């Protein structure tokens, strides 16, 4: 694979000095155009030690405007990073749209090193690489331009590079014992590198193998590849803008009334919706939600007794979870007025507020809109031993954004796979993930809406948007059924909460969380204790 990168390509000084001014001008021009584009650029530098990764990253910052470049290099994870899923630090550092992100020793470094040193098996390496492919595919599907450069040196060229650096007192510090250890394992590194490149060089994020022996050659090669890559994407972006403008103009023209009066009985047939948002889609008569027993309830006495029991249990479990570094993420979704807030308050009442954060999810900010839709959720992941409660969540992509047309069909359809991958990483890190759908009937929702209108301190909860959402009940019910069918996985199942009775739903939510937390702590303790069983009527579905 690397033969073409060991040909000894060089560029003489005169040619280099002649070409650099023009290339720098072109790079600056394309960077200014990029600032107004709707996509970010990710430059990933990987390869053998001494092949010029850091020098090339420095050159990118020198030749372009560094104010619009985010450069990150990764070493061993810090204690803060270890307490979160491995990809948290990469999501945290992603550039917004219109900005270039420059990544060294990134998500490829640890899998390759672990495999070469025997800390990861072939199967584990493949699992790591599959996760990387999913990560990059998700970013690329969202519009990111990913340019990956594998900087290569042959074995002898790498040795000469190290010796030359060591011979100069000013650069001697750059060669470490680890570099020479890796050089002695050169063949193992190359074998793992070939496998890594073949498995992760996919259409949306292909690798460019760059010969790194000659500074001038590799600098011009990478610079031109960056310029050409951004220019191609800019051309695609600008073409898409023109097409969208033409379509919008055609739709506007089609909606204009004819000047001549139409003949007929005065009843005009409504035109078909162009995007499907106005099309009434009835939920199936028998669905996941329709099978729930919505008559379940608790008396006041039963409720008070169970609430005291479960809140006490949760308090004890949460304190142990904090000591053991076991984090929890609770996701609350459901109909408007289904009782999410009341259930959350009953849970937080049993928790230490210092270790708990409740994240209300609303319309994304401008900063959040400039990133992948999951970025704002990754950044809220807490350190070990804490609880994070999301009042609405990443499922907005396949619910409100789907129904209201804020996401295209392609975007919300791939959202299921992106969400499943995200949650798999959370659970794989040892986080207790509990997802609740708070379900009420349409009649019960109307009763609660009317009650809110009459109570002064609850009127603020009822908005025009709530009434509009109610008119699309059937569309939302279909979306909820699709969501549960596609994202209730073995690692992160949904808990469907029959919420017509607030007392019943509050006890079921807190009892479910207690059982999930008990089960996780049992694994953390390494004991064989079975978690306490939920009462029959309150088991997760």
Legacy VTK file of the C-alpha trace (Angstrom):
# vtk DataFile Version 3.0
C-alpha trace
ASCII
DATASET POLYDATA
POINTS 541 float
0.000 0.000 0.000
2.790 2.448 0.871
5.098 1.824 -2.112
3.869 4.986 -3.848
4.813 6.984 -0.743
8.420 5.764 -0.772
9.466 6.973 -4.220
11.707 9.764 -2.978
9.646 12.641 -4.395
11.287 16.028 -3.872
10.727 19.640 -4.875
13.667 21.987 -5.269
13.860 25.208 -3.292
13.333 27.502 -6.271
10.151 25.744 -7.366
8.867 25.714 -3.785
9.435 29.427 -3.319
7.760 30.120 -6.642
4.622 28.093 -5.879
4.088 28.945 -2.215
2.850 32.581 -2.640
0.166 31.547 -5.135
-0.915 28.563 -3.030
-1.117 30.664 0.139
-3.249 33.237 -1.668
-5.585 30.533 -2.950
-5.856 28.948 0.505
-6.729 32.275 2.114
-9.317 33.005 -0.559
-11.003 29.645 -0.204
-10.925 29.979 3.592
-12.780 33.308 3.391
-15.435 31.708 1.204
-15.652 28.812 3.651
-16.541 31.169 6.495
-19.919 31.776 4.833
-20.545 28.124 3.971
-22.791 25.723 5.828
-20.193 23.058 6.580
-17.021 22.632 8.665
-13.714 21.166 7.510
-11.867 18.494 9.501
-8.176 17.952 8.724
-6.950 14.693 10.256
-3.186 14.108 10.361
-1.926 10.630 11.179
0.992 8.451 10.156
4.413 7.305 11.250
6.519 9.212 13.751
8.731 11.872 12.170
6.738 12.095 8.925
5.837 15.758 9.412
2.381 15.685 10.979
2.921 18.511 13.460
5.048 20.550 11.013
2.282 20.355 8.416
-0.376 21.365 10.951
1.785 24.340 11.919
2.161 25.246 8.264
-1.614 25.173 7.731
-1.958 27.708 10.560
0.841 29.808 9.022
-0.441 29.781 5.454
-4.087 30.335 6.384
-5.827 32.602 8.908
-5.414 30.871 12.318
-8.371 32.784 13.761
-10.670 30.431 11.870
-8.728 27.241 12.611
-9.129 25.059 15.697
-6.044 22.881 16.256
-6.123 19.999 18.722
-3.597 17.303 19.583
-4.424 14.458 21.964
-2.309 12.534 24.395
-3.318 10.257 27.218
-6.860 11.110 28.398
-7.024 13.340 31.456
-8.963 12.250 34.550
-11.849 14.421 33.368
-11.823 12.752 29.942
-11.561 9.231 31.345
-14.796 9.814 33.252
-16.691 10.219 29.995
-17.038 8.077 26.843
-13.874 8.030 24.723
-15.290 10.175 21.902
-16.497 12.920 24.246
-13.282 14.924 23.853
-13.488 14.739 20.051
-17.125 15.840 19.941
-16.272 18.649 22.368
-13.597 19.990 19.993
-15.496 19.761 16.693
-15.369 23.019 14.712
-18.600 24.837 13.877
-19.710 25.344 10.307
-17.422 27.642 8.350
-14.355 26.799 10.467
-11.435 24.392 9.966
-10.539 21.852 12.629
-6.993 20.470 12.587
-6.588 17.186 14.522
-3.354 15.395 15.426
-3.038 12.113 17.352
-6.798 11.921 17.110
-9.303 9.070 17.193
-6.941 6.848 15.173
-3.953 7.029 17.499
-5.039 4.909 20.464
-6.577 2.002 18.498
-3.413 1.665 16.376
-1.052 1.896 19.367
-3.100 -0.548 21.442
-3.165 -3.097 18.637
0.557 -2.842 17.885
1.416 -3.284 21.556
-0.932 -6.245 21.921
-3.448 -4.498 24.135
-6.237 -4.927 21.568
-7.066 -8.026 19.560
-7.840 -7.995 15.837
-11.556 -8.120 16.606
-11.281 -5.279 19.113
-9.343 -3.186 16.608
-12.068 -3.754 14.024
-14.696 -2.709 16.572
-12.727 0.486 17.241
-12.429 1.193 13.517
-16.137 0.557 12.955
-16.878 3.147 15.653
-14.599 5.603 13.853
-16.340 4.943 10.538
-19.725 5.592 12.192
-18.394 8.787 13.768
-17.009 10.136 10.512
-20.037 9.007 8.509
-22.345 10.900 10.868
-20.291 14.074 10.530
-20.027 13.711 6.747
-23.768 13.095 6.412
-24.288 16.329 8.314
-22.161 18.114 5.710
-18.650 18.090 7.190
-15.734 17.879 4.757
-13.234 15.371 6.186
-9.732 15.381 4.702
-7.482 12.675 6.151
-3.726 12.639 5.534
-1.558 9.643 6.331
1.996 10.976 6.472
4.392 8.176 5.556
8.101 7.417 5.816
9.917 4.229 4.867
11.833 2.449 7.637
15.226 3.782 6.595
13.882 7.267 5.913
12.349 7.346 9.379
15.678 6.356 10.946
17.491 9.092 9.024
14.855 11.600 10.112
15.339 10.730 13.785
19.120 10.915 13.492
18.960 14.300 11.783
16.686 15.685 14.494
18.934 14.336 17.244
22.013 15.860 15.622
20.576 19.383 15.997
20.539 20.671 19.623
17.431 22.724 18.810
15.386 19.719 17.666
16.901 16.937 19.747
14.009 17.111 22.231
11.576 16.020 19.521
12.929 12.463 19.385
11.963 10.337 22.378
12.690 6.824 23.531
9.141 5.905 22.488
9.933 7.042 18.921
12.861 4.646 18.716
10.810 1.860 20.320
8.171 2.373 17.661
10.828 2.366 14.946
11.974 -1.085 16.112
8.338 -2.201 15.740
8.048 -0.592 12.303
6.702 -3.687 10.544
3.962 -4.164 13.138
2.965 -0.511 12.824
2.803 -0.701 9.043
0.672 -3.858 9.108
-1.815 -2.251 11.513
-1.727 0.997 9.519
-2.582 -0.779 6.260
-5.501 -2.538 7.907
-6.688 0.726 9.465
-6.534 2.645 6.202
-8.291 -0.062 4.188
-11.118 -0.322 6.712
-11.645 3.427 7.235
-10.940 4.892 3.791
-14.578 5.213 2.806
-16.186 7.336 0.120
-17.133 10.237 2.389
-13.797 10.284 4.219
-10.989 8.732 2.126
-7.337 8.703 3.134
-4.645 10.592 1.239
-1.240 8.935 1.666
1.484 11.598 1.549
5.207 10.947 1.227
6.723 12.795 4.178
10.485 12.641 3.598
10.806 15.970 1.780
9.449 19.008 3.632
8.740 21.013 0.478
7.014 18.148 -1.337
4.704 17.211 1.516
3.862 20.863 2.271
2.780 21.673 -1.279
0.993 18.341 -1.647
-1.095 18.777 1.495
-1.761 22.451 0.791
-3.072 21.708 -2.701
-5.196 18.820 -1.479
-6.786 21.081 1.144
-7.441 23.829 -1.397
-8.882 21.446 -3.984
-11.026 19.627 -1.420
-12.601 22.802 -0.074
-13.116 24.208 -3.577
-14.926 21.053 -4.703
-17.167 21.106 -1.655
-17.800 24.834 -2.088
-18.879 24.217 -5.684
-21.282 21.509 -4.486
-22.537 23.791 -1.711
-23.133 26.725 -4.059
-24.850 24.484 -6.609
-27.154 23.137 -3.895
-27.993 26.709 -2.874
-28.916 27.620 -6.450
-31.081 24.532 -6.858
-32.837 25.219 -3.539
-33.489 28.829 -4.605
-34.918 27.681 -7.941
-37.194 25.145 -6.237
-38.393 27.772 -3.751
-39.136 30.163 -6.631
-41.093 27.479 -8.482
-43.100 26.644 -5.353
-43.852 30.329 -4.782
-45.016 30.724 -8.390
-47.179 27.618 -8.128
-48.927 29.029 -5.055
-49.890 32.303 -6.768
-53.651 32.413 -7.625
-54.663 32.449 -11.266
-55.826 35.840 -12.530
-58.823 34.358 -14.373
-61.659 33.096 -12.140
-62.020 29.337 -12.022
-65.201 27.547 -12.922
-66.647 25.038 -10.537
-68.778 24.635 -7.466
-66.597 26.894 -5.321
-64.932 23.995 -3.515
-61.271 23.915 -4.381
-59.264 20.760 -3.861
-56.325 21.354 -1.559
-53.031 20.743 -3.387
-50.876 17.899 -2.157
-48.281 18.981 0.372
-44.870 19.300 -1.205
-43.008 18.092 1.861
-45.584 15.832 3.431
-45.902 17.928 6.584
-49.559 18.741 5.953
-50.480 15.216 4.969
-52.558 13.458 7.608
-51.008 10.122 8.466
-53.134 8.077 10.817
-51.345 5.987 13.402
-52.124 2.271 13.099
-55.197 1.184 15.061
-53.047 -1.287 17.015
-49.686 0.169 17.955
-47.102 0.007 20.703
-48.803 2.835 22.559
-52.334 1.556 22.059
-51.474 -1.664 23.897
-50.744 0.161 27.163
-53.187 -0.185 30.047
-54.005 3.442 30.726
-56.341 2.733 33.654
-53.587 1.911 36.136
-53.663 4.113 39.210
-52.648 4.329 42.854
-54.554 5.575 45.863
-53.135 8.500 47.815
-52.107 6.164 50.644
-50.356 3.706 48.290
-48.632 6.591 46.553
-47.320 8.199 49.732
-45.982 4.887 51.038
-44.277 3.924 47.788
-42.866 7.396 47.219
-41.191 7.398 50.620
-39.828 3.882 50.055
-38.426 4.503 46.580
-37.028 7.958 47.317
-35.187 6.534 50.306
-33.882 3.665 48.185
-32.801 6.025 45.419
-30.974 8.269 47.865
-28.924 5.334 49.161
-28.198 4.036 45.665
-27.209 7.450 44.321
-24.730 7.980 47.151
-23.115 4.623 46.409
-23.106 5.451 42.683
-21.246 8.681 43.402
-18.662 6.819 45.459
-18.162 4.200 42.748
-18.145 6.667 39.843
-21.297 5.254 38.214
-23.068 7.981 36.215
-26.696 8.088 35.157
-28.499 9.727 32.255
-32.279 9.936 32.409
-34.207 10.901 29.270
-37.781 12.151 29.568
-39.913 12.329 26.450
-43.681 12.370 26.183
-46.791 14.260 25.234
-47.311 17.854 26.329
-48.813 17.839 29.855
-47.866 14.172 30.351
-46.193 14.898 33.686
-42.498 14.925 32.806
-41.747 17.829 35.122
-43.555 16.288 38.087
-41.761 12.971 37.645
-38.397 14.721 37.381
-39.035 16.655 40.604
-39.855 13.458 42.521
-36.553 11.937 41.358
-34.393 14.993 42.037
-35.906 15.288 45.523
-34.036 12.084 46.404
-30.709 13.151 44.869
-27.859 15.395 45.965
-28.296 18.627 44.008
-24.506 19.047 43.868
-24.258 15.922 41.708
-27.391 16.421 39.620
-28.149 18.573 36.609
-31.463 18.875 34.778
-31.068 19.935 31.137
-34.205 21.412 29.524
-33.962 21.034 25.753
-35.561 23.707 23.616
-34.878 25.264 20.217
-31.127 25.019 19.507
-29.060 28.192 19.810
-27.078 29.612 16.899
-23.935 27.989 18.321
-25.690 24.621 18.523
-27.124 24.944 15.009
-23.561 25.391 13.726
-22.707 21.834 14.809
-23.992 18.301 14.315
-27.334 17.837 16.080
-25.788 15.518 18.702
-23.013 17.957 19.620
-25.071 19.832 22.198
-25.870 16.600 24.014
-22.305 15.305 24.061
-21.136 18.536 25.692
-23.590 18.069 28.583
-22.251 14.651 29.617
-21.217 14.851 33.256
-18.211 13.472 35.078
-18.346 10.090 36.809
-20.806 9.475 39.611
-23.291 12.165 38.663
-26.849 12.260 37.331
-27.907 14.140 34.198
-31.610 14.426 33.458
-32.760 15.551 30.014
-36.217 17.120 29.831
-36.641 16.345 26.142
-33.561 15.150 24.333
-31.827 14.056 21.145
-35.068 12.350 20.150
-36.292 15.715 18.922
-34.569 14.820 15.630
-37.057 11.978 15.002
-40.071 13.651 16.636
-40.598 17.420 16.433
-37.951 17.985 13.741
-39.502 15.224 11.664
-43.095 16.416 12.049
-42.419 20.142 11.740
-40.034 19.777 8.795
-36.966 21.151 10.610
-35.046 18.062 9.438
-35.218 16.545 5.973
-36.459 12.995 5.591
-32.890 11.822 4.961
-31.718 13.567 8.155
-34.331 12.150 10.511
-34.181 8.711 8.910
-30.461 8.403 9.579
-31.090 9.921 13.008
-32.177 6.517 14.342
-28.793 4.930 13.608
-26.909 7.978 14.918
-28.893 7.890 18.162
-28.388 4.144 18.614
-24.638 4.549 18.133
-24.546 7.464 20.597
-26.431 5.504 23.244
-24.300 2.417 22.706
-21.240 4.514 23.541
-22.907 5.823 26.703
-23.873 2.374 27.944
-20.551 0.889 26.855
-18.810 3.415 29.097
-20.819 2.152 32.075
-23.397 4.947 32.201
-26.872 3.972 33.438
-29.193 5.149 30.648
-32.930 5.198 31.344
-35.354 6.440 28.685
-38.977 7.245 29.569
-41.868 7.869 27.231
-44.629 9.481 29.327
-47.881 8.472 27.668
-51.346 9.913 28.180
-54.502 9.628 26.130
-55.738 12.436 23.943
-58.751 13.002 26.190
-56.560 13.197 29.284
-54.339 15.751 27.602
-57.339 17.943 26.778
-58.534 17.723 30.394
-55.098 18.840 31.642
-54.904 21.671 29.108
-58.256 23.053 30.283
-57.216 22.709 33.916
-54.025 24.655 33.232
-56.080 27.465 31.724
-57.939 27.865 35.020
-54.980 27.743 37.444
-53.019 30.994 37.514
-49.655 29.483 38.458
-49.938 26.862 35.698
-51.124 29.052 32.831
-47.547 29.745 31.742
-47.150 26.051 30.934
-49.813 26.154 28.213
-48.734 27.737 24.939
-50.101 28.122 21.428
-47.503 25.558 20.368
-49.091 22.983 22.683
-52.420 23.412 20.906
-50.755 23.192 17.488
-48.966 20.000 18.492
-52.267 18.546 19.641
-53.738 19.055 16.177
-50.949 16.765 14.862
-51.539 14.030 17.421
-51.804 11.244 14.824
-48.589 12.312 13.117
-46.747 12.400 16.427
-48.174 9.045 17.507
-46.864 7.449 14.314
-43.460 9.065 14.891
-43.376 7.814 18.494
-44.189 4.271 17.417
-41.417 4.426 14.808
-39.016 5.836 17.387
-39.691 3.062 19.905
-39.508 0.356 17.263
-36.156 1.602 15.954
-34.396 2.752 19.132
-35.624 0.446 21.914
-32.526 -1.736 21.791
-31.176 -4.381 24.119
-28.614 -1.934 25.516
-31.006 1.020 25.851
-34.676 -0.023 25.939
-37.539 2.406 26.365
-39.648 2.438 29.517
-43.226 3.244 28.533
-44.989 4.986 31.402
-48.770 4.925 31.629
-49.210 8.503 32.814
-52.974 9.108 32.911
-52.500 8.732 36.681
-49.762 11.065 37.870
-49.293 9.066 41.054
-48.781 5.837 39.161
-46.421 7.377 36.608
-44.242 9.068 39.233
-43.786 5.847 41.169
-43.070 3.864 38.018
-40.361 6.288 36.861
-38.534 6.383 40.193
-38.916 2.622 40.763
-37.550 1.848 37.298
-34.533 4.061 37.882
-33.880 2.403 41.257
-33.838 -1.045 39.657
-31.577 0.028 36.783
-29.173 1.689 39.209
-29.193 -1.306 41.549
-28.356 -3.595 38.656
-25.434 -1.399 37.551
-24.075 -1.127 41.080
-24.266 -4.885 41.425
-21.977 -5.178 38.404
-19.694 -2.504 39.831
-19.491 -4.350 43.145
-18.876 -7.604 41.328
-21.513 -9.338 43.404
-24.276 -11.667 42.332
-27.151 -9.841 43.981
-30.332 -9.753 41.960
-31.927 -6.292 41.722
-35.198 -5.933 43.567
-38.070 -6.700 41.217
-40.527 -4.018 40.268
-44.134 -4.524 41.257
-45.808 -6.351 38.406
-47.745 -3.339 37.169
-44.630 -1.174 37.052
-42.203 -3.274 35.072
-40.549 -1.673 32.081
-42.147 -2.552 28.771
LINES 1 542
541 0 1 2 3 4 5 6 7 8 9 10 11 12 13 14 15 16 17 18 19 20 21 22 23 24 25 26 27 28 29 30 31 32 33 34 35 36 37 38 39 40 41 42 43 44 45 46 47 48 49 50 51 52 53 54 55 56 57 58 59 60 61 62 63 64 65 66 67 68 69 70 71 72 73 74 75 76 77 78 79 80 81 82 83 84 85 86 87 88 89 90 91 92 93 94 95 96 97 98 99 100 101 102 103 104 105 106 107 108 109 110 111 112 113 114 115 116 117 118 119 120 121 122 123 124 125 126 127 128 129 130 131 132 133 134 135 136 137 138 139 140 141 142 143 144 145 146 147 148 149 150 151 152 153 154 155 156 157 158 159 160 161 162 163 164 165 166 167 168 169 170 171 172 173 174 175 176 177 178 179 180 181 182 183 184 185 186 187 188 189 190 191 192 193 194 195 196 197 198 199 200 201 202 203 204 205 206 207 208 209 210 211 212 213 214 215 216 217 218 219 220 221 222 223 224 225 226 227 228 229 230 231 232 233 234 235 236 237 238 239 240 241 242 243 244 245 246 247 248 249 250 251 252 253 254 255 256 257 258 259 260 261 262 263 264 265 266 267 268 269 270 271 272 273 274 275 276 277 278 279 280 281 282 283 284 285 286 287 288 289 290 291 292 293 294 295 296 297 298 299 300 301 302 303 304 305 306 307 308 309 310 311 312 313 314 315 316 317 318 319 320 321 322 323 324 325 326 327 328 329 330 331 332 333 334 335 336 337 338 339 340 341 342 343 344 345 346 347 348 349 350 351 352 353 354 355 356 357 358 359 360 361 362 363 364 365 366 367 368 369 370 371 372 373 374 375 376 377 378 379 380 381 382 383 384 385 386 387 388 389 390 391 392 393 394 395 396 397 398 399 400 401 402 403 404 405 406 407 408 409 410 411 412 413 414 415 416 417 418 419 420 421 422 423 424 425 426 427 428 429 430 431 432 433 434 435 436 437 438 439 440 441 442 443 444 445 446 447 448 449 450 451 452 453 454 455 456 457 458 459 460 461 462 463 464 465 466 467 468 469 470 471 472 473 474 475 476 477 478 479 480 481 482 483 484 485 486 487 488 489 490 491 492 493 494 495 496 497 498 499 500 501 502 503 504 505 506 507 508 509 510 511 512 513 514 515 516 517 518 519 520 521 522 523 524 525 526 527 528 529 530 531 532 533 534 535 536 537 538 539 540
